[in-house]
C-alpha cells in the first residue's frame, strides 16, 4: 500500500485508487455527453458521485441488512441512468 514511484508519489492506496477510478470514469461520461446520450453535468463530480455510490453498495453487500449483488447492480444502474439521462 505504500509503494512509491520514482518521484516518491504513492502508487497504491485508497486515495490513489479512488483518483484512478474517477479518471477512468470521466472519459466515459464525456463521451456520453459528446454523443448526446448524456445531459450536461460536471464529469468529475458525477464520477466522484458514482464512485461513492459503488463504495456504499459494497458496504451493503457485507453489512446487514445485506443486499444481493444483483440488487446492488440494479440500483446502481438505475441511479446512473437517472443521473445522466437527457432531460425529457
Beta strands, then each sheet from edge to edge (+ up, - down):
end
